[in-house]
């Protein structure tokens, strides 16, 4: 059951994603206080002033507060240290994906947390989207029969700045991990092999960063289900994120509605089109709010983490397999990636709930009185 305890949360990072999280946190009824810090102290102060939150001039001051939980929305290269510092202090953590900039860093964080009792939640917001949750329930119920195909797409309307591309880790690691996580989560099965192709038809900055602006991926799951993932940075019609689960008795489609940027050219069957989604915040606003509401329940111990670092690592492993496949033009088995990078088995994810089987915590919020 969700907790009614009021908590104090720290927010590290007041940039674009941090600002969104700050606004959400200050409106959650079970959050009593939000303390905001950022590498740019003026930006943190401005955000705190605008939202009626508290301000911390730096990270050390933030950690000196009596925090019940910490939300991390800083630059990716700072994630590992902040996660470790919070967990070592007994503070539950929500961290935006990715856990680290590369697979080595992600494995190091998972290893550091392997015996920790403090919960860590990674921000794969699609797990909280109503459509994806409905598709997962439909598959689990058996209503679709046995699955034969999963199709996912993530199509950005325009590329991010070239500076971002250069440090993003590439299309598979930056963008595809959401699709890989969703395929694992909605089906309850692991991805066992991958074949990926990429292309550059747009800005030269992608090739300069050894990245691609468009990719097509074929995957096989451990039960034989086939999956495809299509990604691009150049979908001029709008932001388009969908998943199709196709079974022997039925199907479930996520992301198909009046705002999907699709134009039917059939003369008698045009789809009703409203204002197309233009960015991820527009499409996943509800999901972002719900994931932080759940994190408050994680902080109070009411629930376990619904998406731990081990889940992020598995998605990252699939991205790594895709990158290797693209470069070497071959099918890559996930076992090859695991054998190379993971020194001991990952903690299991409970397939019926999607929650980590490790739910203990070192400390909880102090009871508050009215």
Number of C-alpha atoms within 10 A of each C-alpha: 7 14 15 13 18 20 25 20 28 29 29 28 25 27 19 10 14 23 20 16 20 26 18 18 25 19 12 14 12 18 19 16 18 24 25 31 29 24 16 13 18 14 18 28 20 15 23 23 13 10 16 14 20 17 23 22 17 16 18 10 12 22 20 9 13 14 24 23 29 27 29 26 26 22 15 18 15 14 24 20 12 20 24 19 14 19 23 16 14 20 28 32 28 27 26 21 21 26 28 23 20 18 21 12 16 25 25 16 21 23 17 15 19 15 9 18 17 26 30 32 27 24 27 24 21 20 23 20 20 16 19 22 16 15 21 21 15 19 22 16 10 13 15 18 16 15 20 14 19 24 19 24 19 20 23 24 19 16 17 11 9 15 10 11 21 16 13 19 18 20 23 28 23 17 19 26 24 23 26 26 23 22 26 18 23 23 21 20 15 19 26 18 21 26 22 26 18 20 15 15 11 14 12 13 17 21 15 12 16 11 21 26 23 21 20 17 20 17 26 19 20 12 14 14 18 17 21 22 20 19 25 24 20 17 17 13 17 20 23 26 22 18 24 20 24 20 19 12 11 15 18 19 18 18 18 15 14 14 18 23 21 17 11 11 9 8 6 7 8 11 14 12 14 11 10 18 21 19 15 12 13 11 19 18 14 15 19 21 20 17 23 21 18 20 27 28 21 28 31 25 23 16 20 25 28 26 24 26 28 25 25 25 26 24 26 27 27 28 28 21 26 33 23 18 21 22 11 13 13 15 17 23 19 21 15 13 17 17 10 9 15 19 10 11 8 17 15 13 19 13 16 11 11 20 18 23 16 19 17 15 20 15 17 18 17 14 9 9 6 2
